[in-house]
Amino acid sequence: MRQKVVVVDDTEINLRLLETLITRFENCDCHSFSCPKTALVFCNENQVDLLVVDYMMPEMDGIELIRQLRQVSSQSSTPVLMITANETKSVRYDALESGADDFLTKPVDAVEFLARTRNMLKLSAANRALNDRAHWLNQEVHKATLKIRERERDTVMHLAQLAQYRDAETGAHILRMAHYSARIAKQLGFSLEDQELLLDAAAMHDIGKVGIPDALLCKPGKFEPHEFEAMKAHARLGFDLIKDSQSEILRAGAAVALGHHEKFDGSGYPSGLKGEDIPIFSRIVAVADVFDSLTSKRPYKSAWPLDGAAQYLRDGAGTHFDPRCVDAFFQAWDDILLIRERFADEDVGANS
């Protein structure tokens, strides 16, 4: 790769001299500027390997040019050689403070200039190689992390399906409510990383149902009071099942399993948490899970119409649900409908 050397001097004869010297390096392209501001624009738009700059210039001196150059992250380590007729220490101190790496005094000695330039270009090449290596390592770490996350996601889905096989819920329900949850999180301003974490964790919300007896889990109709108390145990069972995992996804899923039946007014279970004491992931999943459960047909119930389920969420804002999560859900309504269509049950037409 050819190296870029930028030379900045307001005197034409000095530019031509330095250009001539730099052409002795076979692998270099010299870019000369008499205007410091124009040079700075070029440096901001290109990866520069060496900046050779005069000190005394109109509009902007060399020290200010270096200072502004260092504010550009891509040029924070670009070697800078300052050329000046001023030998006072204060000037050199200011230049060093601004980010200059080396100095030459006028008149420029060709042998000394070539030697220092060669050394600084070697330094730049070494820095570039180090940065390339770091970039490669980051890519490899990212690839490895993606593989680990895919394995974790596969584990999560298999665990979620394990609970699903013992319940009347479908795999499509898990996909829908998980994507609803992620979309709510996006609307609330969550980072992409947290949106993806919630997408995976939400699937674990009912994992504790693996510990509920079949007779109770598959019972059609309304539970008796003692049966409902037994059914409520699935929240803590799910938490206890995966809370000690080394996986961030499973730990997040454990928190969701524990808290998704808490209610904003404190009347939920298992802990009776209230308001923002309920973890935000659980508050989000509560909205997504209830909406999809209401609008899905099951052997023991018919699907609610969309407007009926929507009104249920609105009526429950501030009591059952976090109002912010309900608002975010409806702000993303068009996407919610697309998700519902994308992961539809086979007979979803009856649910509209």
C-alpha positions as CSV (number, residue, x, y, z in Angstrom):
1,M,0.0,0.0,0.0
2,R,1.3,3.4,-1.0
3,Q,1.9,5.9,1.8
4,K,0.4,9.4,1.8
5,V,2.7,12.3,2.8
6,V,1.0,15.8,3.3
7,V,3.3,18.8,3.1
8,V,1.9,22.2,4.3
9,D,3.9,25.4,3.7
10,D,2.7,28.8,2.5
11,T,6.0,29.4,0.5
12,E,5.9,27.9,-3.0
13,I,9.7,27.3,-3.2
14,N,9.7,25.3,0.1
15,L,6.8,23.1,-1.1
16,R,8.7,22.3,-4.3
17,L,11.9,21.4,-2.4
18,L,10.1,19.1,0.0
19,E,8.1,17.5,-2.8
20,T,11.4,16.7,-4.6
21,L,12.9,15.1,-1.5
22,I,9.8,13.0,-0.8
23,T,9.7,11.7,-4.4
24,R,12.9,9.8,-3.5
25,F,10.8,7.4,-1.6
26,E,9.3,5.0,-4.1
27,N,6.3,4.0,-2.2
28,C,5.1,7.5,-1.3
29,D,2.6,10.0,-2.8
30,C,3.1,13.6,-1.9
31,H,0.2,16.0,-1.4
32,S,1.2,19.6,-1.1
33,F,-0.8,22.5,0.2
34,S,-0.1,26.2,0.7
35,C,-3.4,26.7,2.6
36,P,-3.5,25.0,6.0
37,K,-7.3,24.8,6.0
38,T,-7.4,23.0,2.7
39,A,-4.7,20.6,4.0
40,L,-6.8,19.9,7.1
41,V,-9.9,19.1,4.9
42,F,-7.7,16.6,3.0
43,C,-6.4,15.0,6.2
44,N,-9.9,14.7,7.5
45,E,-11.0,12.8,4.4
46,N,-7.9,10.6,3.9
47,Q,-5.7,8.3,6.0
48,V,-2.4,10.2,6.1
49,D,0.9,8.5,6.9
50,L,3.0,11.6,7.6
51,L,2.3,15.3,8.0
52,V,5.1,17.8,7.3
53,V,4.0,21.3,8.4
54,D,5.6,24.7,8.6
55,Y,5.2,26.7,11.8
56,M,4.7,30.2,10.6
57,M,1.7,30.5,8.2
58,P,-1.2,32.9,7.7
59,E,-4.7,32.2,8.9
60,M,-3.6,29.1,10.8
61,D,-0.1,28.3,12.1
62,G,1.4,24.9,12.2
63,I,0.6,24.3,15.9
64,E,-3.1,25.0,15.4
65,L,-3.2,22.7,12.4
66,I,-1.7,19.9,14.4
67,R,-4.1,20.5,17.3
68,Q,-7.1,20.3,14.9
69,L,-5.6,17.2,13.2
70,R,-5.4,15.4,16.5
71,Q,-9.1,15.9,17.1
72,V,-9.8,13.5,14.2
73,S,-9.8,10.0,15.6
74,S,-8.3,8.5,12.4
75,Q,-5.4,10.9,12.6
76,S,-4.7,10.7,16.3
77,S,-1.4,8.8,15.8
78,T,-0.3,10.2,12.4
79,P,3.4,11.2,12.7
80,V,3.9,14.9,12.4
81,L,7.2,16.6,11.5
82,M,7.3,20.4,12.1
83,I,9.6,22.6,10.2
84,T,10.4,26.0,11.7
85,A,12.9,28.9,11.7
86,N,11.9,29.6,15.3
87,E,14.1,27.7,17.7
88,T,12.7,29.1,21.0
89,K,11.8,26.4,23.4
90,S,8.3,27.8,24.1
91,V,7.3,27.1,20.4
92,R,8.6,23.6,20.6
93,Y,6.9,23.0,23.9
94,D,3.6,24.2,22.4
95,A,4.1,22.0,19.3
96,L,4.8,19.0,21.4
97,E,1.7,19.7,23.5
98,S,-0.3,19.9,20.4
99,G,0.9,16.5,19.0
100,A,4.1,17.2,17.0
101,D,6.5,14.2,17.0
102,D,9.7,15.7,15.6
103,F,11.3,19.0,14.5
104,L,13.6,20.4,11.8
105,T,14.9,23.9,11.5
106,K,15.2,26.0,8.4
107,P,17.1,25.9,6.1
108,V,16.2,22.2,5.8
109,D,19.2,19.9,5.5
110,A,18.3,17.3,2.8
111,V,20.1,14.4,4.4
112,E,18.6,15.0,7.8
113,F,15.1,15.5,6.3
114,L,15.3,12.2,4.4
115,A,16.5,10.3,7.5
116,R,13.8,11.6,9.8
117,T,11.1,11.2,7.2
118,R,12.2,7.6,6.5
119,N,12.0,6.8,10.2
120,M,8.6,8.4,10.6
121,L,7.2,6.6,7.6
122,K,8.4,3.3,9.2
123,L,6.7,4.3,12.4
124,S,3.5,5.0,10.4
125,A,3.7,1.7,8.6
126,A,4.2,-0.1,11.9
127,N,1.2,1.7,13.4
128,R,-0.9,0.8,10.3
129,A,0.1,-2.8,10.6
130,L,-0.7,-2.9,14.3
131,N,-4.1,-1.3,13.6
132,D,-4.8,-3.8,10.8
133,R,-3.9,-6.6,13.2
134,A,-6.2,-5.2,15.9
135,H,-9.0,-4.9,13.3
136,W,-8.5,-8.5,12.2
137,L,-8.5,-9.7,15.8
138,N,-11.7,-7.7,16.5
139,Q,-13.3,-9.3,13.5
140,E,-12.3,-12.8,14.6
141,V,-13.6,-12.1,18.1
142,H,-16.9,-10.9,16.6
143,K,-17.2,-14.1,14.5
144,A,-16.5,-16.3,17.5
145,T,-19.0,-14.3,19.6
146,L,-21.6,-14.7,16.9
147,K,-21.1,-18.5,16.9
148,I,-21.4,-18.7,20.7
149,R,-24.5,-16.5,20.6
150,E,-26.0,-18.8,17.9
151,R,-25.4,-21.8,20.0
152,E,-27.0,-20.1,23.0
153,R,-30.0,-19.0,20.8
154,D,-30.3,-22.6,19.7
155,T,-30.3,-23.8,23.3
156,V,-32.8,-21.2,24.3
157,M,-35.3,-22.2,21.5
158,H,-35.0,-25.9,22.4
159,L,-35.7,-25.1,26.0
160,A,-38.6,-22.9,25.1
161,Q,-40.0,-25.6,22.8
162,L,-39.7,-28.1,25.7
163,A,-42.2,-26.0,27.7
164,Q,-44.3,-25.5,24.6
165,Y,-44.8,-29.2,24.0
166,R,-46.4,-29.5,27.4
167,D,-48.7,-26.5,26.9
168,A,-51.3,-25.4,24.4
169,E,-49.1,-22.5,23.2
170,T,-47.5,-22.8,19.8
171,G,-43.9,-22.1,18.6
172,A,-45.3,-19.2,16.6
173,H,-46.5,-17.6,19.9
174,I,-43.0,-17.7,21.2
175,L,-41.6,-16.1,18.0
176,R,-44.4,-13.4,17.9
177,M,-44.2,-12.3,21.5
178,A,-40.4,-12.3,21.4
179,H,-40.3,-10.1,18.3
180,Y,-43.0,-7.9,19.8
181,S,-40.8,-7.5,22.8
182,A,-37.8,-6.5,20.8
183,R,-39.8,-4.0,18.8
184,I,-41.1,-2.4,22.0
185,A,-37.5,-2.2,23.3
186,K,-36.5,-0.5,20.0
187,Q,-39.3,2.1,20.4
188,L,-38.1,2.8,23.9
189,G,-34.6,3.6,22.7
190,F,-32.8,0.4,23.7
191,S,-29.5,-0.4,22.1
192,L,-29.4,-2.9,19.3
193,E,-27.5,-5.3,21.7
194,D,-30.2,-5.1,24.3
195,Q,-32.9,-5.5,21.7
196,E,-31.3,-8.7,20.5
197,L,-30.8,-9.9,24.1
198,L,-34.5,-9.4,24.9
199,L,-35.5,-11.1,21.6
200,D,-33.7,-14.2,22.9
201,A,-34.6,-13.9,26.6
202,A,-38.3,-13.4,26.0
203,A,-38.6,-16.9,24.6
204,M,-37.9,-18.2,28.1
205,H,-40.8,-16.5,29.8
206,D,-42.8,-19.7,30.4
207,I,-39.9,-22.2,30.7
208,G,-41.1,-22.9,34.3
209,K,-44.2,-24.7,32.9
210,V,-42.1,-27.8,32.5
211,G,-42.6,-28.2,36.3
212,I,-46.4,-27.9,36.3
213,P,-48.4,-31.1,36.3
214,D,-50.0,-32.1,33.0
215,A,-53.5,-32.2,34.5
216,L,-53.2,-28.6,35.5
217,L,-51.3,-27.3,32.5
218,C,-53.7,-28.8,30.0
219,K,-56.9,-28.1,31.8
220,P,-59.5,-26.3,29.7
221,G,-61.5,-23.5,31.2
222,K,-60.9,-21.4,34.4
223,F,-58.7,-22.6,37.3
224,E,-60.0,-23.1,40.7
225,P,-58.3,-20.9,43.3
226,H,-56.0,-23.6,44.6
227,E,-55.2,-24.6,41.0
228,F,-54.3,-21.0,40.1
229,E,-51.9,-20.8,43.1
230,A,-50.2,-24.0,41.9
231,M,-50.0,-22.6,38.3
232,K,-48.4,-19.4,39.5
233,A,-45.4,-21.4,40.7
234,H,-44.1,-21.6,37.1
235,A,-42.7,-18.1,37.3
236,R,-40.3,-19.0,40.1
237,L,-39.7,-22.5,38.8
238,G,-38.5,-21.0,35.5
239,F,-36.2,-18.6,37.3
240,D,-34.7,-21.3,39.5
241,L,-34.2,-23.5,36.5
242,I,-31.8,-21.2,34.6
243,K,-30.8,-18.4,36.9
244,D,-27.3,-19.8,37.6
245,S,-26.4,-20.2,33.9
246,Q,-23.1,-18.8,32.5
247,S,-25.1,-17.6,29.5
248,E,-26.1,-13.9,29.5
249,I,-29.2,-14.9,27.5
250,L,-30.3,-17.5,29.9
251,R,-29.7,-15.2,32.9
252,A,-31.8,-12.6,31.2
253,G,-34.4,-15.2,30.4
254,A,-34.5,-16.2,34.1
255,A,-35.3,-12.7,35.1
256,V,-38.1,-12.5,32.4
257,A,-39.5,-15.8,33.6
258,L,-39.7,-14.5,37.2
259,G,-41.1,-11.1,36.5
260,H,-43.4,-11.3,33.5
261,H,-46.6,-11.8,35.6
262,E,-45.8,-8.9,37.9
263,K,-48.3,-6.0,37.5
264,F,-47.5,-2.3,37.5
265,D,-49.8,-1.6,40.4
266,G,-48.2,-4.3,42.6
267,S,-51.0,-6.9,42.3
268,G,-49.1,-9.4,40.3
269,Y,-47.0,-12.5,41.2
270,P,-44.8,-14.0,42.5
271,S,-43.3,-11.1,44.4
272,G,-45.9,-8.3,44.2
273,L,-43.4,-5.9,42.7
274,K,-44.7,-2.5,41.7
275,G,-43.9,0.1,39.0
276,E,-40.3,0.4,38.1
277,D,-39.2,-2.1,40.7
278,I,-40.3,-4.7,38.1
279,P,-37.3,-5.2,35.7
280,I,-37.9,-3.4,32.4
281,F,-37.5,-6.6,30.3
282,S,-40.3,-8.2,32.3
283,R,-42.6,-5.1,31.9
284,I,-42.0,-5.3,28.2
285,V,-42.7,-9.0,27.9
286,A,-45.9,-8.6,29.9
287,V,-47.4,-6.4,27.2
288,A,-46.2,-8.6,24.3
289,D,-47.2,-11.9,25.9
290,V,-50.7,-10.8,26.9
291,F,-51.5,-9.3,23.6
292,D,-50.4,-12.4,21.7
293,S,-52.2,-14.7,24.1
294,L,-55.4,-12.8,23.7
295,T,-55.3,-12.7,19.9
296,S,-54.3,-16.4,19.5
297,K,-56.8,-19.2,19.2
298,R,-56.4,-22.1,21.6
299,P,-58.3,-25.4,22.2
300,Y,-59.9,-23.8,25.3
301,K,-60.7,-20.4,23.9
302,S,-61.4,-18.3,20.8
303,A,-59.1,-15.5,19.6
304,W,-59.9,-12.0,20.6
305,P,-60.3,-9.5,17.8
306,L,-57.4,-7.1,17.5
307,D,-59.3,-4.0,18.6
308,G,-60.5,-5.8,21.7
309,A,-57.0,-6.9,22.7
310,A,-55.7,-3.4,21.9
311,Q,-58.3,-1.9,24.2
312,Y,-57.4,-4.4,26.9
313,L,-53.8,-3.2,26.9
314,R,-54.9,0.5,26.9
315,D,-57.3,-0.2,29.8
316,G,-54.6,-2.0,31.7
317,A,-51.9,0.8,31.3
318,G,-50.9,1.9,34.8
319,T,-52.5,-1.1,36.6
320,H,-51.5,-4.3,34.8
321,F,-48.9,-2.8,32.4
322,D,-46.2,-0.1,32.4
323,P,-47.9,2.8,30.4
324,R,-44.6,3.5,28.6
325,C,-44.4,0.0,27.3
326,V,-48.0,0.2,26.2
327,D,-47.4,3.5,24.4
328,A,-44.3,2.1,22.7
329,F,-46.3,-1.0,21.6
330,F,-48.9,1.1,19.8
331,Q,-46.3,3.6,18.4
332,A,-44.9,0.5,16.6
333,W,-48.4,-0.8,15.7
334,D,-47.6,-1.2,11.9
335,D,-44.5,-3.3,12.7
336,I,-46.5,-5.3,15.3
337,L,-49.0,-6.3,12.6
338,L,-46.2,-7.3,10.2
339,I,-44.6,-9.5,12.9
340,R,-48.0,-11.1,13.6
341,E,-48.4,-11.9,9.9
342,R,-44.9,-13.1,9.5
343,F,-45.1,-15.6,12.3
344,A,-48.8,-16.5,11.9
345,D,-50.3,-19.8,13.1
346,E,-51.7,-21.9,10.3
347,D,-55.2,-20.8,11.1
348,V,-54.4,-17.2,11.9
349,G,-57.1,-16.0,9.6
350,A,-59.6,-16.9,12.2
351,N,-57.9,-14.5,14.6
352,S,-58.3,-11.2,12.7
